Amino acid sequence: MNFKYITIDRETKDHAERDVMPYFLALPKRDIHSVRNNKSGALLGIIFYYTVWREFVFTQVEPNVIWSHGCLSDVRGYIEKLNDERKARKRSDEKAK
């Protein structure tokens, strides 16, 4: 999904292992979304499903990334959409039982 300054994409397992894994001791198993700068293509962070909190979360990959209000709002909106979709799927699965 493209925004004004960032792009958020769902990652394939192979791509995530190559590009994202160097930043983390343990890579989440699924639902990994990269957050990249539109100009440079640099990886800024990832969004992933954090099982401990049972929701999608964001973590940046470098400590000195500066975020504008608009970029943070884009990431927040994307995470809210993912969490809402997951909750809706869970409810429909429970109704099907």
Beta strands, then each sheet from edge to edge (+ up, - down):
strand 1: 6-10
strand 2: 33-37
strand 3: 43-50
strand 4: 55-60
sheet 1: 1+ 2- 3+ 4-
end
